[in-house]
Amino acid sequence: MFLIGIDGLEWSVLHPLIRAGRSPNFAALMQRGSFGKLGTLQPTHSPVIWTSIATGKSRKQHGIFGFLDGDRGVYTSSRRRGRALWNIADLHGLTTH
């Protein structure tokens, strides 16, 4: 499996680039794979969304609620509740990059 996610990249930006021939690698990936518009969480805070993608859990379940946690500072993976996809793969002897 190969998942590409680009924070903030809108189809309204990417599609014209592909049609103009300025993004041939994306065009090739789209021809050979699957793609589509995804729904998102509100509010759209990147740490929450990416952690939900990686864990398959909601913000309440994984414990990441934004960029900063008050006086505790920036959220880090050590504060995440639940395993990310790469942690689960590692438990089964699979390699991730």
N, C-alpha and C positions, 0 to 999 in steps of 0.2 A: 504494500500500500504506500502511496505517496500522496501526502496532503499538502497543498499549497494554500496558504492563507496570507493575504497581504492586508494589513491593517489600513483601513480607509480607502482602499482602491475600489472605485465604483465602476459598474459595468458601463455607465455613461461615458467614462473615460477610456476604459480598456477596449471596448468594441470599436470605436472609431480608429484607435491605433492599429488594431488588427486589420480592419478593412483597408487602411492606408498602407499596409505592409510593413509597419514600423515595429510590430511585435510578432515576428515569425515563430519564435519559440513558444509563445503562448498559443498561437494559432495551431501549431503542431500538437501540443499537449491536448488542446480541446478536441482536435480531430480524432485522437487516439484514446481519449479517456472520457470521463464524465465531468460535468460542470453544471452550475446553476446558481441561482440567487438563494441565499440563505436568510432565514429570519434571524433576528438578533434579540438580545436582552435589552431592556430599558432600565436605567439609563445605560448608554453605550460606553461603559468604562472598560478599556482594553484588558486590564488584569483580570477582571471578573469573567469576561467573555472567553479569553484564551484559557483560563483555568477550567471553565465549564467544558470547553471543547476537549481539553486534555484529559479530564477526569470523567466526563459524562455526568457530572453532578451539578446541582444548583448552587448558587452562592451560599445559601444557608447550609447546605451539606458540606461544601468544600472550605468554607470559612474565609474566602477572599472577597472583600466588599468594595474595593476601590484601589486607588494608588497608595494612599497613606492610611495608617491606623493610629490616628491621634498622636499621642506622645511616644508610641512604640515605633514610629517611623514607617519606612517603606515595607510593604508586604514582601516576603520572600517565599521560596518554595518550602522552606522548613516550617512555615506557618500553615501550609496547605493541609487540609484534612482529606485524606483519600489519596490513592495512588493515581499517578498520571499514566497514560498509555505506555510510555517508555519504561516506567517502573514495572508495570505488569509484564511487558515483553521480556524484560531482564529476568524476572522471576521464573520465566519459562525457557531461559537460555537463549533467547533471541537477541540479535544485535540491532541497535537503533543508532541513527545518526541525526 
